[in-house]
Amino acid sequence: MKLLISVFILLPFLVNGQIVTATWGVSDTTVFVDRTTDVGVVHGYFEIFNYAERDLEMRWICQKAEDWPSDWDLVFTDPENYYPIVEHNDSADFLLTYPPGWANKLIYGMDHKGIAGTSSARFKVFPLDFPNDTIWLTYYFRMTDFIGAGIDDVVDLNTPAIHWNKSSLLLMLNNVPSGASLEVYSLTGQIILEQTNLSEQESIPFNTCVNGNISLAVIKDENGNVVLTRKLF
């Protein structure tokens, strides 16, 4: 007689638009920030949820990418404390109450100080009593130099646009500048699609977004300046 033993590995999974574990969850795990350096501090937040039916002592640990610009300051706020500067491997504990209160958010901020660059930071977040219920939050930042419009510049109202047609699995591009290029990035920051010398209107086969995968499409002009970005999902 053979004894069959089933082993289940509990990983974060998607439920009703949330990424959840057995004890807690979060509204999303990845954010792409693609802005120009004329804006101030960029910021946003993820909402967090408690499914343990008791207060949870939580911990976060920051991991910055090796190419993180030295002039950039990473800011973080958990439900209990504000941290104006977060360095690589910094960590802190906070209480996720049950039920969660109005402050059940993890808020990020990045002060680029007008310096262009591309980098990322990840936060490992988990309950101290349930370390296997770990969720990684990833923040991708891409800041490009701002080129202001002069008084004699002509503004083109036919702005570029990207439409993701899920039924036909096509990326539809309209009003693209002559000689522009398209780059599509995966969640890990890798280029998964690249097209150059685009026409004003293009239809490009693309199926990587199927089954819930998320990508970021970027159109650049012939000089390499970012013209338009769009999150695809």
Secondary structure as UniProt FT lines:
FT   STRAND          13..15
FT   TURN            16..17
FT   STRAND          18..20
FT   STRAND          24..26
FT   STRAND          30..36
FT   TURN            37..38
FT   STRAND          42..50
FT   STRAND          56..64
FT   TURN            66..67
FT   TURN            70..71
FT   STRAND          73..77
FT   STRAND          82..83
FT   TURN            88..89
FT   STRAND          91..96
FT   TURN            102..103
FT   STRAND          105..111
FT   TURN            113..114
FT   STRAND          117..127
FT   TURN            128..129
FT   TURN            131..132
FT   STRAND          135..144
FT   TURN            151..152
FT   STRAND          161..165
FT   TURN            166..169
FT   STRAND          170..174
FT   TURN            178..179
FT   STRAND          181..185
FT   TURN            187..188
FT   STRAND          191..195
FT   STRAND          202..205
FT   TURN            208..209
FT   HELIX           210..212
FT   STRAND          215..220
FT   TURN            222..223
FT   STRAND          226..232
//
